[in-house]
Amino acid sequence: MHGEISQQLLFKKLKNTVGEKDFINQLTIIFPISIAGIYRRINGETLLTIQEIIRLSKYFKISYNEMWSCYLY
């Protein structure tokens, strides 16, 4: 359960930086999956893989430390 909440916090942080509409559009570029799959990740129903975390980090230019801080607290 902790992973789902942390993942939701990560997506909330990213969404606040770009706005919700742009955020969803950007996620469709980052992840070659369906919109439903993207929303499952945003809502914590599907956990991110390490590859997806790396893609987010590179795309949004966020350090791994910043990304992991959402998972640790």
N, C-alpha and C positions, 0 to 999 in steps of 0.2 A: 504494500500500500504506500510505503514511503516513496518509492520510485515514481508512482503515478502523480503524487502531489508535487514532487520536485520537478517532474517533467512539465506539469502545468505551470509552475512558477517560471520555469525557463521560457516557455512559449509566451507567457504574459510579459516577461521582461523584453523579449524580442519584439513582440507586437507593439509595445509602447514606444519602441524606437522608430517604427516605420508607419504605424497606423494599421488598422485592421484590414481594410480592403487591399492595400499594397502588400500586406503581410501574406495573405492567402495567395495572391498572385505570385509572390516571390517563392513561396513554398512549392507551388506547382512547377516552378523552374528547378528548384533544388532536388525535389523528390519525384522520380518517374513513377508515381503511383496515382491512384484515383483521388478525387476530391474527398470522397468518403474516407479513404485511408488517411488522408491528411488530417481530417477532423478527428478521427480515432486517436491519432497521435496527440493532437492538441488537447483533447479531453482526457487523455491518460488511459484510454481503453486499450491502446497498443503501445508498448514501450518502444522507445527509440533504440535502434541498434547502434553499436559503436561507429559504424560507417556513417550513419545518419547524423550522429553528433558531430563527427568530423566535418561533414558537409556543411552543417549549420555554422560551425566555428569558422570555416574558411569563407563562406559566403557573406556572413555578417561581420567578419573580421573581429571576432571575439576570441580572446585567449582561452585555452583549455582551462586555466585556473578559474576564470570567470564562469565558464560553463559548468565546471564541477562544483563551484560554490553553491549553485542552485540545487545540486544533488546532496550536498553535505549538511545543509541547514534546513 
